[in-house]
Amino acid sequence: MPVVLVHTPPHAALAALLQATADTVGETLGLGPGDVVATHVPTGGSTTSARPAPVGVWTTATWPVLCLLGGPREASTMDAARRAAERAVIRWCEENDVTTGGVWVQWLTRTP
């Protein structure tokens, strides 16, 4: 069962972001309902070098970071899930008029 950790500042539409991310990853991997967990990990703020930014709000310095935790799969399958999760976050940002500098997504597997 993959778990997606969604690191972002708080937002009123956060539940929709988590649902879209879990649904998209599940569909991409061909999993059934309830087979993907998405969990919010709140961030305190983001800034870029030499450009102070307010804490706890979405700015162009905000990069949502998604960590997909799951077992090893074919590289193309993991890449497809990463790309799908990134698109889900970008779509959510557009739908919620959220400014972001980009999205960082990685797939992590357990080490033996």
C-alpha positions as CSV (number, residue, x, y, z in Angstrom):
1,M,0.0,0.0,0.0
2,P,1.7,3.2,-1.1
3,V,1.7,6.2,1.2
4,V,2.1,9.7,-0.2
5,L,3.5,12.3,2.2
6,V,2.3,15.8,1.0
7,H,4.5,18.5,2.5
8,T,2.8,21.9,2.1
9,P,1.6,24.9,4.1
10,P,-2.0,24.6,5.4
11,H,-4.8,25.4,3.0
12,A,-8.6,25.4,3.3
13,A,-8.9,23.0,0.3
14,L,-6.2,20.6,1.6
15,A,-8.6,17.6,1.8
16,A,-9.2,17.9,-2.0
17,L,-5.5,18.0,-2.6
18,L,-4.9,14.8,-0.6
19,Q,-7.9,13.0,-2.2
20,A,-6.7,14.0,-5.7
21,T,-3.2,12.8,-5.0
22,A,-4.3,9.5,-3.6
23,D,-6.8,8.9,-6.3
24,T,-4.3,9.8,-9.1
25,V,-1.5,7.6,-7.8
26,G,-3.9,4.7,-7.2
27,E,-5.3,4.9,-10.7
28,T,-1.9,5.2,-12.3
29,L,-0.7,2.1,-10.4
30,G,-3.9,0.2,-11.1
31,L,-4.8,-0.1,-7.4
32,G,-8.2,-0.4,-5.9
33,P,-10.2,2.0,-3.7
34,G,-8.5,2.6,-0.4
35,D,-5.1,1.2,-1.6
36,V,-3.2,4.5,-1.4
37,V,-2.9,6.7,1.7
38,A,-2.1,10.4,1.4
39,T,-1.0,12.2,4.5
40,H,-0.4,16.0,5.0
41,V,2.9,17.0,6.5
42,P,2.5,20.8,7.3
43,T,5.4,23.1,6.5
44,G,6.1,26.3,8.3
45,G,7.2,28.3,5.4
46,S,9.5,28.5,2.4
47,T,11.9,31.1,1.1
48,T,14.5,31.4,-1.6
49,S,18.1,32.5,-1.2
50,A,18.4,36.3,-0.8
51,R,14.6,36.7,-1.0
52,P,12.7,36.7,2.4
53,A,9.2,35.3,2.2
54,P,6.3,35.3,4.7
55,V,6.0,32.1,6.8
56,G,3.0,29.8,6.5
57,V,1.6,31.1,3.2
58,W,1.8,30.0,-0.3
59,T,4.3,32.0,-2.4
60,T,6.4,31.4,-5.5
61,A,9.0,30.1,-3.0
62,T,6.6,27.4,-2.0
63,W,7.4,24.0,-3.5
64,P,5.0,21.2,-2.5
65,V,7.2,18.1,-1.8
66,L,5.6,14.7,-2.3
67,C,7.3,11.6,-1.1
68,L,5.7,8.4,-2.5
69,L,6.6,5.6,-0.1
70,G,6.1,2.1,-1.6
71,G,7.7,-1.1,-2.7
72,P,10.0,-1.2,-5.7
73,R,8.2,-1.4,-9.0
74,E,9.4,-1.1,-12.6
75,A,11.1,2.2,-13.1
76,S,8.6,3.3,-15.7
77,T,5.7,2.6,-13.3
78,M,7.3,4.6,-10.5
79,D,8.0,7.4,-13.0
80,A,4.4,7.4,-14.2
81,A,3.1,7.6,-10.6
82,R,5.5,10.5,-9.8
83,R,4.4,12.4,-12.9
84,A,0.7,11.8,-12.2
85,A,1.1,13.0,-8.6
86,E,2.9,16.1,-9.9
87,R,0.1,16.9,-12.4
88,A,-2.5,16.4,-9.6
89,V,-0.8,19.0,-7.4
90,I,-0.4,21.4,-10.3
91,R,-4.1,21.0,-11.3
92,W,-5.1,21.6,-7.6
93,C,-3.0,24.7,-7.4
94,E,-4.6,26.1,-10.6
95,E,-8.1,25.2,-9.4
96,N,-7.5,26.9,-6.0
97,D,-5.6,29.9,-7.3
98,V,-2.5,28.8,-5.4
99,T,0.9,30.2,-6.3
100,T,3.8,27.8,-6.2
101,G,7.3,27.7,-7.5
102,G,7.0,24.1,-8.6
103,V,6.4,20.6,-7.3
104,W,9.1,18.1,-6.1
105,V,8.1,14.4,-6.2
106,Q,10.1,11.3,-5.4
107,W,9.5,7.6,-4.9
108,L,11.2,6.1,-1.9
109,T,11.5,2.4,-1.2
110,R,12.4,0.5,1.9
111,T,16.0,-0.6,2.3
112,P,16.4,-4.2,3.2
